């Protein structure tokens, strides 16, 4: 099943990544990441779609479901399953990023999470695959927003057992963001009310349209806030 998901994800990226966008202007916002970012894009209601609608400007979406931060297969990695390699050169003011969940849920096998966490990002946030990616993205001159994951609403979810590791991952990413004023960590830990299933898709893993819209609006608010204080 995982192979099939990855195959369809690669095919979707190879057939073209249209900008989510009203208008004809060249996009200045790039979105890369995993299924949190890409979910609901078929109906044009993903996080990038929602950001585009909220800001009334285009967003280039390169995100791919099932993508990883640490991904070593060269062909499918270059096609989008390696989040770092989703980046394409452009005149970006903002780069939106999600990632790390697949590395923990599917990558550590529930017995080597501490080692995988350290490979993703060190305890102080200064080392690892995620800080390395963030450094490269910042070198482009763009500001970066790293979006955290949805929390379980306290009812059945297949990834409930990864909650503690997910919290640790986000704490470390938050520390990484504190090392550079141009990196912003956007936590979603307060988005889902306890017992409310409406923010998750039927699989209780991915965001519902309601959640993608709410997250996109939060991203847009953050961009407006930062640009208001810097211009």
C-alpha atoms as one frame of an Amber mdcrd trajectory, in Angstrom:
protein
   0.000   0.000   0.000   2.798   2.409   0.877   4.448   1.718  -2.490   1.210
   2.479  -4.333   0.752   5.763  -2.442   4.308   6.777  -3.296   3.881   5.803
  -6.946   0.772   7.921  -7.339   2.456  10.800  -5.514   5.428  10.712  -7.886
   3.183  10.480 -10.948   1.172  13.450  -9.735   4.300  15.552  -9.385   5.737
  14.478 -12.717   2.552  15.418 -14.537   2.923  18.968 -13.341   2.491  21.158
 -10.299   0.179  24.036 -11.018   0.269  27.107  -8.859  -2.640  27.416  -6.498
  -3.633  30.853  -7.421  -6.012  33.584  -8.256  -4.566  35.962 -10.845  -1.749
  35.784 -13.359   1.119  37.210 -11.303   4.260  35.163 -10.731   4.089  33.408
  -7.346   6.348  34.618  -4.530   5.281  31.854  -2.134   6.476  28.240  -2.491
   4.968  25.310  -0.584   6.881  22.064  -0.048   6.161  19.148   2.245   4.173
  16.005   2.861   0.497  15.059   2.951  -0.375  17.644   5.595   0.422  20.253
   2.962  -0.805  18.337  -0.085  -4.066  16.896   1.269  -7.266  18.219  -0.350
  -5.369  19.596  -3.355  -7.551  17.589  -5.756 -10.472  19.777  -4.735  -8.254
  22.900  -4.654  -8.741  23.193  -0.888  -5.294  22.276   0.430  -3.221  24.473
   2.734  -1.476  26.194  -0.224  -4.858  26.724  -1.901  -6.197  28.286   1.275
  -3.160  30.558   1.640  -3.609  31.664  -1.980  -7.280  32.465  -1.409  -6.651
  34.296   1.856  -3.878  36.464   0.400  -5.438  36.689  -3.081  -2.165  35.775
  -4.740  -0.595  32.666  -6.273   1.163  29.960  -4.285   3.347  27.393  -6.042
   2.655  23.994  -4.489   5.367  21.326  -4.842   4.286  19.199  -1.877   3.782
  15.437  -2.242   1.911  12.994  -0.013   4.161  10.344   1.600   7.243  12.582
   1.286  10.034  12.325   3.855  12.752  14.594   5.187  15.263  11.723   5.096
  14.814   9.907   1.795  17.727   8.338  -0.056  16.234   6.795  -3.210  17.509
   9.079  -5.990  14.824   8.924  -8.681  11.672   9.107  -6.589  13.484  11.469
  -4.214  14.173  13.888  -7.026  10.560  13.507  -8.125   9.312  14.828  -4.825
   9.419  12.176  -2.122  12.456  13.934  -0.641  11.011  17.192   0.700  14.287
  19.067   0.384  14.413  18.199  -3.326  10.918  19.574  -3.912  12.477  23.029
  -3.870  12.709  24.825  -7.195  14.603  28.073  -7.766  12.437  31.151  -7.931
  11.973  34.661  -6.637  10.460  33.447  -3.380   9.648  35.734  -0.475   8.188
  32.849   1.536   8.669  29.090   1.631   6.078  27.017   3.481   7.284  23.658
   4.804   5.811  20.580   6.451   7.562  17.295   7.157   9.005  14.788   9.577
   5.856  12.858  10.401   6.442  10.160   7.794  10.029   9.785   8.994   8.755
   8.942  12.473   5.592   6.999  11.709   6.956   4.999   8.768  10.679   5.507
   9.189  11.578   4.455  12.704   9.420   1.349  12.949   8.415   2.240  16.529
  11.691   0.976  17.967  14.346   3.476  16.891  12.536   6.780  17.267  15.195
   8.406  19.467  17.860   7.802  16.843  15.577   8.981  14.041  14.658  12.108
  16.005  18.333  12.948  16.447  18.910  12.508  12.718  16.025  14.837  11.947
  16.949  17.550  14.450  19.186  17.616  17.500  17.907  18.508  20.967  19.158
  22.086  20.695  17.784  22.499  17.170  21.139  23.252  15.584  21.963  19.975
  13.809  20.207  17.380  11.680  18.410  17.012   8.374  15.744  19.604   9.181
  18.104  22.417  10.296  20.289  21.651   7.262  17.272  22.017   4.961  16.163
  25.204   6.690  19.638  26.698   6.316  19.616  25.957   2.584  16.143  27.453
   2.168  17.141  30.593   4.056  20.186  31.028   1.830  17.755  31.762  -1.007
  16.705  34.925   0.829  13.186  33.678   1.511  11.548  33.594   4.910  10.434
  30.145   5.992   7.315  28.977   7.808   7.533  25.454   9.225   4.016  24.224
   9.917   3.483  21.765  12.764   1.127  18.796  12.713  -2.485  18.355  13.732
  -3.028  16.798  17.139  -5.316  13.846  17.733  -8.721  14.946  19.054  -8.510
  12.311  21.764 -10.427   9.705  19.797  -9.085   6.832  17.734  -6.224   7.655
  15.395  -3.714   5.218  13.833  -0.826   7.504  14.799  -1.867   8.198  18.373
   1.077   6.134  19.626   3.493   8.585  17.941   2.129  11.595  19.821   5.008
  11.948  22.291   7.639  11.656  19.567   5.748  14.185  17.463   5.710  16.643
  20.354   9.457  16.219  20.844  10.074  16.739  17.122   8.128  19.987  17.149
   9.854  21.246  20.287  13.185  20.753  18.551  12.017  22.407  15.332  10.801
  25.339  17.408  14.293  25.650  18.875  15.765  25.572  15.374  13.452  28.410
  14.366  14.620  30.486  17.327  18.152  30.454  15.893  17.110  32.499  12.825
  14.626  35.383  12.823  13.673  34.492   9.258  12.354  31.050  10.270   8.907
  30.867  11.838   7.483  27.765  13.497   3.684  27.654  13.332   2.313  25.234
  15.923  -1.109  23.655  15.456  -1.295  22.146  18.919  -4.291  24.298  19.841
  -6.252  23.873  16.600  -8.206  20.685  17.320 -10.671  20.759  20.257 -10.793
  17.602  22.350 -13.274  15.126  20.914 -13.798  17.091  17.687 -13.323  14.848
  14.644 -14.150  17.567  12.120 -10.539  18.680  11.689  -9.460  15.259  10.402
 -10.275  13.302   7.267 -11.992   9.941   7.625  -8.636   8.215   8.189  -8.120
  10.343  11.327  -4.601  11.161  10.132  -4.873  13.782   7.428  -6.538  17.200
   7.574 -10.146  17.701   6.589 -11.019  20.584   4.281 -11.989  22.501   7.411
  -8.508  21.962   8.857  -6.638  22.781   5.634  -8.600  26.013   5.423  -7.970
  26.927   9.055  -4.242  26.188   8.734  -3.986  28.151   5.492  -5.655  31.121
   7.165  -3.183  30.949  10.051  -0.286  30.895   7.596  -1.719  33.892   5.749
  -2.169  35.775   9.034   1.454  35.102   9.959   2.710  36.327   6.587   0.639
  39.515   6.902   1.865  40.098  10.459   5.540  39.666   9.584   5.316  41.783
   6.447   3.485  44.529   8.343   6.368  44.826  10.802   9.170  44.552   8.226
   7.894  46.968   5.568
